[in-house]
Amino acid sequence: MRKADGLFKLIGLCLLAGVLVAGMLFPVVGAAGVMSNQASETVEKTSSDLADIPPPLVTTVTDSTGKPIATLYSQYRLPITENQINEAMKWALVSVEDKRFYEHHGVDWQGTLRAAVSNSTGADTQGASTLTQQLTKNYLINVVYRNDAIGQKKAQEQSISRKLKEARIAIQLETKLSKQQILANYLNIVEFSRQIFGVGAAAHAYFDTTPEKLTVPQAALLAGLVNNPINNDPWNHPDKATARRNLVLDRMVDNKKLAKADADRFKAEPLGVVPDGPKKPPANCIGAGPEAGFFCQYVEDYLLKSSGMTKDQLYSGGYTIKSTLDERANHEAKVSAENQVKKTQPYIANTLSLIKPGKERHEVVALAANRDYGQNQDAGQTTYALPAGVYNTGGAGSTFKIFTSAAALDKGVTGIYSSVDMPETYTSHVFTTEKGGCSTTPTGKPRTYWYCVGNAADYSKAAANATLQTALATSPNTTFVELEDRLGSTGPAIDMAKRLGLRETMASNTGGGPVDPNVKEKSKSQAEAYGPVGNSPGFGAFTLGFSPVSGLEMGNVAATILSGGVWCPPTPIAGVTDRNGKPVPIKEAPCEQAVPEGLANTLAVGMSKDDQPGGTSAKAAGEVGWDRPIIGKTGTTQGNVSAAFVGGTPQLAGAAMTFKFGGGQGGICDVGPGNVRVCPSGNIFGGKAPARTWFGAMKNIMDASQPVLPLPGPDPKYMGGGAR
């Protein structure tokens, strides 16, 4: 060491000694008489931070009965009270970390001076921090600055100024808290590695017990961890963990809190931690399991979007979130979806979303998929929000004819019992296309033809004077393109789609899911991309449902129709309380009368024949012995790349969708339950896997305990009748 360096260190030690001597008087004369005004303000602010910023706690998500299904957290912490600290834990911690804890007033000045001399003369670095000082530092690192790397660094820098500030705060804390409170606070804040914070969580995670029941060697192991939890991890470094535990036992002997014979006996015991790592719940919706995970994910997404919560608040707030999940209904939905499409079937998703209709709330009760929720792709798992998000980029097919029908009723173009045409092909003189399709009639513009459409290959032509109700049940494409013509553009149908329930779907390009290749201008919403632009009437194929769509929102369309035209946001939230049990208000969009009640009721009557003989879902309904009044509509997209069924009873509505997901060439072939796969030339229809999924689940959910309720009657204003 150079002489100059030694001189500077000697001067520093003299100054420090002066400060320490003054500090030793703190317990006698009080901190306020020693600190300057500026220092006092700094300490007061930091002390307030310790009091005002609560520690992160675990948020619990439950089902509709209050049964926990998942935990969300950034720090796994189970708070304890003073009475839950047993003597073994108390004395193990005090013996190894702060032997004079019950004698000092926040700072052990003798130890601090000894450490300062050792550190300043180049000897081994020593801490000498009391448990009260450690509480201050740990609170700053693990709570106040938990998301601030710079703040964390400052809170543990090796400097005299930081130590003095820490000492002042510790002294102030000792004037406000009892020793038992300080111990409890410390044991609630300190880290035990692997996102485990506090002795409550550590007792459970390390030994599958509670803090009151910790044995002496268990307490010694945990007390030894706080010094360096990573280095002393009992699973990664059992030898170091054992050595550290035994050191704590020796310190307890030195502190006269344990007999040497008992310490020797405890040293011979194995560590006794749970096998294969700590026992703690998953930190996110993975913990909800393969069935409820999709619902949990929707709960999280909904709160982050609707409530104004940040993810950090949600994962650290210690909330109890009671969801609307009906586990029985969700299980039946999952079983039915998986019965139709195997969970490991490549490139195909099969989903079912179920919602309760109502004029005050639309509660989501089930969100299921053939895929399991999870991160193991080889086992058929995914964390994509398949039932709720806009992941069906193929579209919902002819289920969009619901919107064209509703628009036609609304504009007085036709009535539900009015006769409609059902030609085998139809050429529009309103909508155009760059492809010839089934017609090559030019519009007079280069490479532009009038839009032409035909019916599906298996379509059986209905009677010439069939009604709109019949058309909804048999689903001829030509009828609904002609209705679009009579509406003058796709605008009314697109508007009706939004009003009845496709809020997120139509407002976004793809609702946050995969990019739709049909949308040429990616900055536009689907409503803008497919609707009228300037003098253009829009895309005539809109009524055939080729655009990306959310299964949950399609299910909510059925719920809106069955609620007398009242739209409510599909909500998964029954209630939220904070860590103190106080209700937390959740901002949700208000319900609104989306369409006149008479229109909704008449549309329900129009959709009531789909499960009857001649209807597109009659076969699927018959296979399960369905005998309740429902509304229903099937849909299939071009190339058979996706299919859907939308339906509902007065008590429960929903949508089932089968669609390509994650790749694969060609369409979807449906040879029967459990034999649905990607193939070069698809043959799936909405009346196959989607309808079988919907009826299979609903038959078991709507069992004998649910009354058979009738559908509402039609409004004469929208009935029509006779020829056009």
Secondary structure, 3 states (H helix, E strand, C coil): CCHHHHHHHHHHHHHHHHHHHHHHCHHHHCHHHCCCHHHHHHHHHHHHHHHHCCCCECEEEECCCCCEEEEECCCEECCCCHHHCCHHHHHHHHHHHCCCCCCCCCCCHHHHHHHHHHHHCCCCCCCCCCHHHHHHHHHHHHHHCCCCHHHHHHHCCCCHHHHHHHHHHHHHHHHHCCHHHHHHHHHHHCECCCCEECHHHHHHHHHCCCHHHCCHHHHHHHHHHCCCCCCCCCCCCHHHHHHHHHHHHHHHHHCCCCCHHHHHHHHCCCCCCCCCCCCCCCCCHHHHHHHHHHHHHHHHHHHHHHCCCCHHHHHHECCEEEECCCHHHHHHHHHHHHHHCCCCCCCEEEEEEEECCCCCCEEEEEEEECCEECCCHHHCEECCCCCCCCCECCCCHHHHHHHHHHHHHHCCCCCCCEECCCCCEEEEEEEEECCCCCCCCECCCCCCEEEEEECCCCCCCCCCCCEHHHHHHHCCHHHHHHHHHHHCCCHHHHHHHHHHCCHHHHHCCCCCCCCCCCCCCCCCCHHHHHCCECCECCCHHHHHCCCCECHHHHHHHHHHHCCCCEECCEECEEEEECCCCCECCCCCCCCEECCCHHHHHHHHHHCCCCCCCCCCCHHHHHHCCCCCCCEEEEEECHHHCEEEEEEECCCCEEEEEEEECCCCCCEEEECCCCCEEEECCCCCCCCCHHHHHHHHHHHHHCCCCCCCCCCCCCCHHHCCCECC
